[in-house]
Structure formats: C-alpha cells, structure tokens
C-alpha cells in the first residue's frame, strides 16, 4: 500500500512539470557583436519547437520577459505539396552584446490586421507581369514576360528596379491603383530607371570576360507574405552563357526594418555540373561614389538620383570568401564570385533614399552596410530549452 501511495504522489507532482514542458519553451538570443542591431529576425524551425504540444506553427505565440506578446509569422521555406509552414519568425532589437530571453507557447491561430503588415508583395498581372514587393523601408519591382511584347514601352530585362518610398506604410497596391507612381505626392515615387542593367542587385553568369543574364521571368510563386517577411520565387527560361544553356530560379526575401533584400540564385547548366562564376550587379550612374570592402564582402554606392530628387545609396553584400574580384561591364558595377557548382548563391542587396530620412549621407550608408555585413557573418545566436 505504501509503495502504491508513493507512486501516486510521484505521478501527481511530476504531472505539472510534464505539462509545462509540453506547452512552452524558452528561447535565448544573443547579439555577439558590440554594435546595436535593430529589427533582428529570429528564426525557429519546427525541430526547435518539437517540445511543444502544437505542430501548427500558425498557433505559436512569442512573449518577451515583460510578458508582452511579439508579432510573429509562420513561414513555409520549402514550398512543399501542402504549403505547410516549417519555420517561425519574430523580431527584436538588440543592444551591443545583449542577450534576451523569450517564451514560446501554443495558443489560438493568429489573425492579423492590415496594420500588422510591414512586408508584402504580389504578382501584378495588370501591369504587364510585374512582381512588386516592399517593407516599411523600401520597395521594388521586377519584370515578367508580358512586358517584352507590350506595344507601349516594351522592355526585355531581369533587372531589380527601385521604388523610392519615404513612408513606413505599405504603398505598392495604392500606387498601382492610382497609376501615378512616377510622381511624388509625399509618399515617394518610381524615379529609378533600371532598364536593361542589373539595377539593384540583379545577378548573372560571368564567362568569357562578360556578363550573361536571363530575360524577364516567366513564372512566380509566393512562399510567405507578411506581416514580417515577404518571400517569393521567380522562374527564368534557360538563357545562353557562352554557348551553353543555363536556367535560374531566384528566391527573394525581405524582412521588416531592413534596407537590404536577401537573394538566393539557383543556377543550373543544362550541359552538366561545371563551375559557374556568378556576378552580382549594381547599375552604373554618373557621379557615383563607390567603395568596395573585400574583407567584409560589400560594395556600397552613393549616387545622385534623376530629376534632382536627392541621393540614393545602393549596396550588395556577398560572402567575402567567395569573391574573385570587384569588376564592371559597360552598364554595371559587379561583385564577381569565384567559379563554383554550389547552389544557391546567397547574397544581399538593397538601397536607401536620402529623403526617406533614415540614412542621409554617404558615411551613414557605408556604416549601415558595413554593420549589416558584420551581422550576416555573425547572426544572432539562438538556443532553445524547455
């Protein structure tokens, strides 16, 4: 009898501990750099959250040490047949060398409002197959197949275009609706002529001492669409590279609070698995101020905009170990990478507009780019425990 009572008491006292472990986990996140890092995105995989009793990541909630609930988003990174989220993301600001702790638990499914969204993108069929995307800092578009044959202003290009916005709210739907986005009425405008250049971060294959690039994208798919991150893929038809056919699938993601997009280019040669040298480009502009930092892998440019609309900062960041050289062709400044069979090729590119008020000088832009590059090399360190 005493043995049975003892076993029952052990079970009773152990039960709350078991339930606690199954309903929430602790996340410790550390900024290992001696610089402030605002709007850092923390990523937790389904495996990280296996200790929870909830497998639907749209029902996972995150709180800080004060008990405040943070905005979070379930993300599908692999675009599987079920389009099921496999990663949870949320954001936090970090002081230099700061460590923060968060509590992650299950609850009701998230229902977002329009005001929650700080990142968004979509295919724009009504504008000859544009794909446009933005966050609370910047906006872009790139061009689909229908634009090639448009009688009004045809363009064959896989360039990454810039839409310079000066407000934190999302604007692309409104700008397309009024169809007057070349005029700044207080929110910004499309004043950047990307044309057939690489624009702000388009890539290509460097071979025979020249740049080969795809034409307009022919298909698109959205993997996740806010409120924190927009992520999508663009499919390009095979294009000629010095006599060989190469295809590309380009994945682009943009997080809230960032001036830079993350690009992942999946290049594939139809003639085999030979090494290919990828080059990341930024359009050349008259009177640009250019600086290349080989140690941290970045190219930063401060340049005058057309129509006397202030200054733009543009940048590209790659793995410094992968760089062959900083080069150029007739249209673009280039970061040329060493030939490799690795896929995808991962890099960052983006911009800032002086009149948006966040970054207003060449020095401020270089500081931002350098600190961003340091962050890429030293991501926030994350550990999960029950």
Beta strands, then each sheet from edge to edge (+ up, - down):
strand 1: 24-30
strand 2: 37-45
strand 3: 60-63
strand 4: 69-70
strand 5: 72-75
strand 6: 87-94
strand 7: 99-106
strand 8: 119-124
strand 9: 130-135
strand 10: 139-142
strand 11: 161-165
strand 12: 188-189
strand 13: 200-207
strand 14: 210-212
strand 15: 219-225
strand 16: 229-241
strand 17: 244-255
strand 18: 260-269
strand 19: 277-283
strand 20: 289-293
strand 21: 298-304
strand 22: 311-317
strand 23: 323-328
strand 24: 332-337
strand 25: 345-353
strand 26: 381-385
sheet 1: 4+ 3- 7+ 1- 26+
sheet 2: 2+ 6- 5+
sheet 3: 8+ 9- 10+ 11- 12+
sheet 4: 14+ 13- 19+ 24- 23+
sheet 5: 15+ 16- 17+ 18- 25+ 22- 21+ 20-
end
